[in-house]
């Protein structure tokens, strides 16, 4: 990847991750981990997702 500080994603990867989708889980976890390690801010493009995320604990992503 090139240098950047923020990435915008749709809500579907997060939903697949939270549902432990066998098709997408490993790739999504790899992506989230890379962003966290590289201090890349992950932004979601849906206001509903922001509200939903404020109610769950995302520390399991680390």
Secondary structure as the mmCIF struct_conf table of DSSP 4:
data_model
#
loop_
_struct_conf.conf_type_id
_struct_conf.id
_struct_conf.beg_label_comp_id
_struct_conf.beg_label_asym_id
_struct_conf.beg_label_seq_id
_struct_conf.end_label_comp_id
_struct_conf.end_label_asym_id
_struct_conf.end_label_seq_id
BEND BEND1 UNK A 5 UNK A 5
STRN STRN1 UNK A 6 UNK A 9
HELX_RH_AL_P HELX_RH_AL_P1 UNK A 11 UNK A 18
TURN_TY1_P TURN_TY1_P1 UNK A 19 UNK A 20
TURN_TY1_P TURN_TY1_P2 UNK A 22 UNK A 24
HELX_RH_AL_P HELX_RH_AL_P2 UNK A 25 UNK A 37
TURN_TY1_P TURN_TY1_P3 UNK A 38 UNK A 39
HELX_LH_PP_P HELX_LH_PP_P1 UNK A 40 UNK A 40
STRN STRN2 UNK A 41 UNK A 44
BEND BEND2 UNK A 45 UNK A 45
HELX_RH_AL_P HELX_RH_AL_P3 UNK A 47 UNK A 53
TURN_TY1_P TURN_TY1_P4 UNK A 54 UNK A 55
BEND BEND3 UNK A 56 UNK A 56
HELX_RH_3T_P HELX_RH_3T_P1 UNK A 59 UNK A 61
#
